[in-house]
Amino acid sequence: MRIPWSRHARGRTLALLTIAALLPTAAPSSAASAGGDDLRVETYVLPSGASKPSLEEGRSGRAREVLRRLTREMQSDARLPAETVGPAASYAPLAKQPSATAPAPEPQNRSTARLAPLATYPEPARTMTYDECRNGLGSTQKFFIKSRFAVCSGATFLQTWLRNNRPVGESMFNVRVVGTIAKNSREITFTYYYTEMQSTGSTATAAMRIETKGAIPKSWPSNVRYTHSGTMPGTKTFDELKRQRTYTHKVNAKPGQGSSGSTDLVFAVYEPVITITPPPGWKLGGALTGKLFMLAPRWDAATYLANSTGGGNPSRKGAATFSYLPTLTYSAKAGAEERAVAEHIRTAFTKPLETKPYMSAKNVPGQEAKAPLHRLVEKTRKEDNRKAAVKQCKRYWGDGYSLGGIRECDEYPFATTYEGAAQADHDSEAKKFNFSVLPIDKTENGAGGSLLLGFYAKNRLVDGLQDGFLVKITS
């Protein structure tokens, strides 16, 4: 079904990549002046998947003004997903709305035997097809996050061709960029798709040149060096891109260049750049410049995560991710091994005043991107969190709260996060008692802990405030 371009004006949604459209003005050639005609191509940039207006619609001066306004808004709006964490989150404006995401993964190997926690956290997606990207973005979203290792974004580029200020033709193309990372790999593959390339009326698209680049405008630390490979097209005509359509850009940051300590962290922003040069004799107007989308890659070589030695090859140790908040999913369904944990967290989210310890302004973190949880690796502080939680279980349910070892003191936020029960003892700005404890079945508590550790490992959560995650309860 064709979605009218005017619907994109009404339904544009802010949202995970960065395509920058750099559209420089070309000087008029002698062909234009010799013919006596003023030839101009006006370019607009719209959300990925937007359909172009008909030539009749485009002849309306009001319609072209709406397209100019949408382009200005696209250029000034969010350039990074709302879920971005680390230094990249302060580099460019974040989306105000959550990104489009894939359905929450379900833990595997569920059992109703309840003899031991058998559930294991699933492996996150590491591939994304063009169709998944296109469908995930739809016609209004800027970012689609399938996982920390598979993300995409894109934009629609629309051109109106004018002779003596009268529209005589239109053309358009979509650029979607998919970023993927293989398991335990430091190499990130960005796949560029040029699609829906079409023109109507009188145009000169065969001579219109389009340059494609993948830039890294900022790194943390600033002196990081990258290796690049792939099949990027450089500068091609509209028709050449239409024939080939798919290109790749591979980026790698070798270990040893990151922050000091046990994580060796490198953060960056990745920005696809699309530059359009008009055909000879044509002037270029409209979206002369614009930086619209960015992705936020990250590299680490944390000693407590997989591939910390590179399999004996130091140049391959560690791996890459995208620096976005992943979401830990717990199920409250009957038969789920972690059900009691999920129900406890849901109560803390929805009815905080009914949880213990009492705190009138209780608002536990982990529910939204502006207040995530942060993984804690340091042993002493984790023990402090655990002791503070147990203290409150004894306070409200007595020393025998475990019923002889049948129950354990479950706490949220988790003891393995900076926001655990002892946070106020380590952070003077933290609110005291902004957590919840509840004695629950020992087996279910163990299942929840097992899933949490698997989630940390498979999503490469690193210690500290430069990373983070959210929690979601399904039922």
C-alpha positions in Angstrom: 0.0 0.0 0.0 1.4 3.4 -0.9 1.5 5.7 2.1 0.9 9.3 1.0 3.8 11.6 1.7 1.6 13.9 3.7 1.0 11.2 6.3 4.7 11.3 7.1 4.4 15.0 7.9 1.7 14.1 10.5 3.1 10.8 11.8 6.8 11.4 11.9 8.3 9.6 14.9 11.6 10.5 16.6 13.8 7.5 17.2 19.2 3.5 16.7 22.4 5.1 13.2 23.5 8.2 11.6 23.3 9.0 8.0 24.6 12.4 7.2 23.4 13.9 3.9 26.0 16.4 2.7 24.5 18.0 -0.4 26.8 20.7 -1.7 25.7 23.4 -4.2 27.1 22.9 -7.7 27.9 25.8 -9.9 25.7 26.1 -13.1 27.3 25.0 -16.3 27.4 26.6 -19.7 24.7 24.2 -20.8 22.2 25.8 -18.5 23.0 29.4 -19.6 23.2 28.4 -23.3 19.7 27.0 -23.3 18.4 30.0 -21.5 16.7 27.8 -18.9 17.2 27.8 -15.2 17.7 24.2 -14.3 17.5 23.2 -10.6 17.1 20.1 -8.6 15.8 20.5 -5.0 16.6 17.7 -2.5 14.7 16.7 0.6 15.5 14.1 3.3 12.6 12.3 4.9 12.2 9.3 7.3 13.2 6.0 5.8 10.5 4.4 3.6 8.6 7.7 2.9 6.9 7.6 -0.5 7.4 10.4 -2.8 4.6 12.8 -3.7 3.2 12.6 -7.2 4.5 15.0 -9.8 1.2 16.8 -9.6 1.5 17.2 -5.8 5.1 18.3 -6.2 4.0 21.2 -8.5 2.3 22.7 -5.5 4.4 25.4 -3.9 2.8 24.6 -0.6 3.7 20.9 -1.0 7.4 21.8 -1.6 7.4 24.0 1.5 6.1 21.1 3.6 8.9 18.9 2.3 11.4 21.6 3.2 10.0 21.9 6.7 10.2 18.1 7.2 13.8 18.1 6.0 14.7 20.9 8.4 13.1 19.0 11.2 14.9 15.7 10.2 18.2 17.6 10.3 17.6 19.2 13.7 16.0 16.2 15.4 17.5 13.3 17.3 20.6 11.8 15.8 21.2 9.0 18.3 18.7 6.4 19.7 17.2 7.1 23.1 18.9 4.0 24.4 22.5 5.2 23.7 24.8 5.0 26.7 28.4 6.0 27.3 30.1 9.2 26.1 28.3 9.0 22.7 25.1 9.8 24.5 26.2 13.4 25.1 27.7 13.9 21.6 24.5 14.5 19.7 20.8 14.9 20.5 19.0 11.7 21.6 15.6 10.6 20.5 12.8 11.4 22.9 10.9 8.2 22.0 12.2 4.6 22.3 13.6 3.0 19.2 11.7 0.3 17.4 12.8 -3.1 18.8 12.4 -6.8 18.1 10.2 -8.9 20.4 11.7 -9.7 23.8 13.6 -12.9 23.8 12.4 -15.8 26.0 14.7 -17.8 28.2 15.3 -21.3 26.9 14.9 -24.9 28.3 12.0 -24.1 30.5 10.8 -26.9 32.8 8.0 -27.4 35.2 9.9 -30.0 37.2 11.3 -27.2 39.5 14.1 -29.4 40.6 16.8 -26.9 39.5 16.9 -23.7 37.5 17.2 -24.9 33.9 16.4 -21.7 32.1 19.3 -20.1 30.2 19.3 -16.6 28.7 19.1 -16.7 24.9 21.8 -15.6 22.6 21.1 -12.1 21.2 20.6 -11.7 17.5 23.7 -11.1 15.5 22.3 -10.8 12.0 19.7 -8.7 10.3 18.2 -9.0 6.8 17.3 -6.1 4.6 13.6 -7.0 5.1 13.9 -7.0 8.9 15.5 -3.5 8.7 12.9 -2.2 6.3 10.0 -3.6 8.3 11.5 -2.6 11.6 11.9 1.0 10.5 8.6 1.2 8.7 7.9 4.6 7.3 8.3 6.8 10.5 11.0 5.3 12.7 14.6 6.4 12.6 16.1 3.5 14.5 15.5 -0.3 14.8 17.4 -2.2 17.4 17.2 -6.0 17.1 19.9 -6.5 19.7 23.2 -4.9 20.9 24.8 -6.7 17.9 22.2 -6.0 15.1 20.9 -2.5 14.5 19.8 -0.3 11.5 18.5 3.0 10.4 18.1 5.0 7.2 16.6 7.8 5.3 14.7 8.6 2.1 16.2 11.1 -0.3 13.7 12.9 -2.6 14.6 15.2 -5.5 12.3 17.6 -7.4 13.6 18.6 -10.8 12.6 22.1 -11.8 12.9 24.0 -15.1 12.4 27.8 -14.7 11.1 27.1 -11.2 8.4 24.7 -12.6 8.6 21.0 -11.4 9.1 18.8 -14.4 10.3 15.5 -12.8 10.9 13.7 -9.5 13.3 11.1 -8.3 14.0 9.3 -5.0 16.0 6.6 -3.3 16.2 5.0 0.1 19.4 4.3 2.0 19.2 1.9 4.9 22.3 0.9 6.8 22.5 -2.3 8.9 25.2 -2.8 11.5 26.0 -6.3 12.7 28.7 -8.0 14.8 29.5 -11.7 14.9 30.0 -13.4 18.2 33.3 -12.6 20.0 34.4 -10.4 17.1 35.9 -6.9 17.1 34.8 -6.3 13.4 31.6 -4.4 12.8 30.0 -4.8 9.4 27.9 -1.9 8.1 25.8 -3.0 5.1 24.4 -0.2 2.9 21.2 -0.8 0.9 20.2 1.6 -1.9 16.6 0.7 -2.8 13.3 2.1 -4.2 15.3 4.1 -6.7 12.8 5.6 -9.1 12.2 8.6 -11.2 9.2 10.1 -13.0 8.8 12.9 -15.5 11.8 14.7 -17.0 15.0 14.2 -14.9 18.7 13.8 -15.4 19.3 11.0 -12.8 21.7 9.1 -15.2 24.2 11.9 -14.6 23.5 12.6 -10.9 26.4 11.5 -8.8 26.1 10.1 -5.3 29.1 9.6 -2.9 28.9 7.1 0.0 31.2 7.3 3.0 31.3 5.8 6.5 32.9 8.3 8.9 33.9 8.1 12.6 33.8 11.8 13.6 34.5 11.1 17.3 36.2 8.5 19.4 36.9 8.0 23.1 39.9 8.0 23.6 40.5 10.5 20.9 43.6 8.8 19.4 42.0 5.5 18.5 43.0 4.1 15.0 40.7 1.9 13.0 41.1 -0.5 10.2 38.7 -0.4 7.3 37.7 -2.8 4.6 34.7 -3.8 2.5 33.1 -2.8 -0.8 32.0 0.8 -0.4 31.1 2.3 -3.8 32.8 5.7 -3.4 31.1 8.0 -6.0 28.6 6.4 -8.4 25.8 7.7 -10.6 22.2 7.2 -9.6 21.9 4.4 -12.3 25.1 2.6 -11.2 23.9 2.5 -7.6 20.5 1.2 -8.8 22.2 -1.7 -10.5 24.5 -2.8 -7.7 22.4 -1.7 -4.7 24.3 -3.4 -1.8 27.7 -2.4 -0.3 29.6 -3.1 2.9 31.9 -1.2 5.2 33.9 -3.1 7.9 35.4 -1.3 10.8 37.8 -2.8 13.5 39.5 -1.2 16.5 42.4 -3.3 17.7 42.7 -4.0 21.5 45.1 -2.0 23.7 43.8 1.4 22.6 41.1 1.9 25.1 40.7 3.0 28.7 43.1 1.7 31.3 42.1 -1.0 33.7 40.4 -4.4 33.0 38.0 -3.3 30.3 40.1 -1.6 27.6 37.0 0.4 26.4 36.8 2.3 23.1 33.6 4.3 22.3 32.8 6.0 19.0 30.1 7.4 16.8 29.7 6.1 13.3 28.2 8.4 10.7 27.3 7.3 7.1 27.7 10.3 4.8 25.7 10.6 1.5 26.8 13.4 -0.8 24.9 14.3 -3.9 26.3 16.2 -6.9 23.8 17.4 -9.5 24.3 16.8 -13.2 26.1 19.3 -15.3 24.0 22.3 -16.0 21.9 21.9 -12.9 22.0 23.8 -9.6 21.4 22.0 -6.4 19.0 23.4 -3.7 17.0 22.3 -0.7 18.8 20.2 1.8 22.3 21.5 1.2 23.7 20.0 4.4 22.4 17.8 7.2 23.6 15.2 9.7 20.7 13.0 10.5 21.6 9.7 12.1 24.4 8.1 14.0 25.3 4.6 15.4 27.3 4.2 18.6 29.8 1.3 18.3 31.9 0.2 21.3 34.9 -2.2 21.8 36.1 -3.8 25.0 38.5 -6.5 26.2 37.1 -7.0 29.6 38.8 -9.7 31.6 35.5 -11.0 33.0 33.8 -11.4 29.6 34.2 -13.9 26.8 37.2 -13.9 24.4 39.3 -12.0 26.9 42.5 -13.7 25.6 41.5 -13.8 21.9 42.0 -17.6 21.9 45.7 -17.1 22.3 45.8 -14.2 19.8 46.1 -10.9 21.7 45.2 -8.9 18.6 41.7 -10.5 18.6 40.9 -10.4 22.3 37.6 -8.8 23.4 34.7 -7.9 21.1 32.5 -5.1 19.8 29.0 -4.2 20.6 26.7 -1.2 20.0 26.6 1.1 23.0 22.8 0.8 23.6 20.8 -0.3 26.7 19.8 -3.9 26.3 16.7 -5.2 28.1 16.7 -8.1 30.6 13.4 -9.9 30.2 11.9 -12.0 33.0 8.6 -13.9 32.7 5.8 -14.0 35.2 4.0 -16.8 33.3 3.0 -20.0 35.1 5.8 -22.5 34.8 8.6 -19.9 34.4 11.4 -20.8 36.8 12.0 -17.1 37.7 8.3 -16.3 38.1 8.5 -15.2 41.8 11.4 -12.9 40.8 9.4 -11.4 38.0 6.4 -10.8 40.1 8.5 -9.1 42.8 10.0 -6.7 40.3 6.7 -6.0 38.7 5.3 -5.0 42.1 8.3 -2.8 42.7 7.6 -1.1 39.3 3.9 -0.7 39.6 3.1 -0.6 43.4 6.3 0.6 45.1 4.6 1.7 48.3 3.5 -1.9 48.9 7.1 -3.1 49.0 9.6 -3.2 51.8 11.4 -1.3 53.2 8.9 1.6 53.1 10.0 4.8 51.4 7.4 7.4 50.5 9.1 8.5 47.3 10.3 5.1 46.1 10.9 4.9 42.4 13.3 2.0 41.5 15.4 2.4 38.4 15.6 0.1 35.4 12.3 0.9 33.9 13.3 3.6 31.3 16.3 4.8 29.5 16.8 7.9 31.6 17.3 5.7 34.7 18.9 2.4 33.8 20.7 -0.1 36.0 24.6 -0.4 35.9 26.5 -3.7 36.3 28.7 -4.0 39.3 31.7 -6.3 39.3 33.6 -5.3 42.5 33.1 -8.0 45.1 33.0 -5.9 48.3 30.3 -3.6 47.2 28.2 -6.5 45.9 28.5 -8.1 49.4 27.5 -4.8 50.9 24.3 -4.8 48.7 23.5 -8.3 49.8 24.0 -7.6 53.5 21.8 -4.5 53.3 19.0 -6.5 51.6 19.2 -9.4 54.1 19.0 -6.8 56.9 15.7 -5.6 55.6 14.3 -9.1 55.1 15.1 -9.8 58.8 13.6 -6.5 59.8 10.2 -7.2 58.3 10.0 -11.0 58.3 12.2 -11.9 61.2 15.4 -13.9 61.5 13.5 -17.0 60.3 12.4 -15.4 57.0 14.0 -18.3 55.1 11.7 -20.9 56.7 14.6 -23.2 57.3 16.3 -22.6 53.9 13.2 -22.9 51.7 13.2 -19.2 50.9 15.9 -16.6 50.1 15.9 -12.8 50.3 15.3 -11.5 46.8 16.3 -7.9 46.2 15.7 -5.4 43.4 17.7 -3.6 42.1 20.0 -6.5 41.9 23.0 -6.8 44.3 25.2 -7.0 41.2 24.3 -3.4 40.3 25.5 0.0 41.5 21.8 0.7 42.4 21.7 -2.2 44.9 20.4 -2.0 48.5 23.7 -0.4 49.8 23.8 2.3 47.1 23.2 5.1 49.7 26.2 3.9 51.7 28.5 4.5 48.7 26.7 7.4 47.0 25.8 10.5 49.1 23.3 11.6 46.4 21.4 8.3 46.3 18.0 8.0 48.1 18.0 5.6 51.1 15.7 2.6 50.9 15.0 3.1 47.2 14.9 -0.7 46.7 12.7 -3.6 47.5 13.2 -7.0 49.3 11.0 -10.0 49.5 11.6 -13.6 50.7 10.8 -15.9 47.8 11.3 -19.5 46.8 15.0 -20.4 46.8 14.8 -22.3 43.5 13.0 -19.4 41.7 15.5 -16.9 43.1 18.3 -19.0 41.9 16.8 -19.2 38.4 16.5 -15.4 38.3 20.1 -15.0 39.3 21.2 -17.5 36.7 19.3 -15.7 33.9 20.8 -12.4 35.1 24.4 -13.7 34.9 23.7 -15.1 31.4 22.3 -11.8 30.3 25.4 -9.9 31.5 27.7 -12.3 29.7 25.8 -12.6 26.4 25.2 -8.9 26.0 28.8 -7.9 27.1 27.7 -5.7 30.0 30.7 -4.0 31.5 31.2 -2.6 34.9 30.4 1.0 35.6 28.2 3.9 34.6 29.3 4.0 31.0 27.1 1.0 30.3 23.7 -0.1 31.5 20.5 -2.1 31.0 16.8 -2.1 31.5 14.4 -4.7 32.9 11.1 -5.8 31.4 8.5 -8.2 32.9 6.3 -10.3 30.5 3.2 -12.2 31.5 
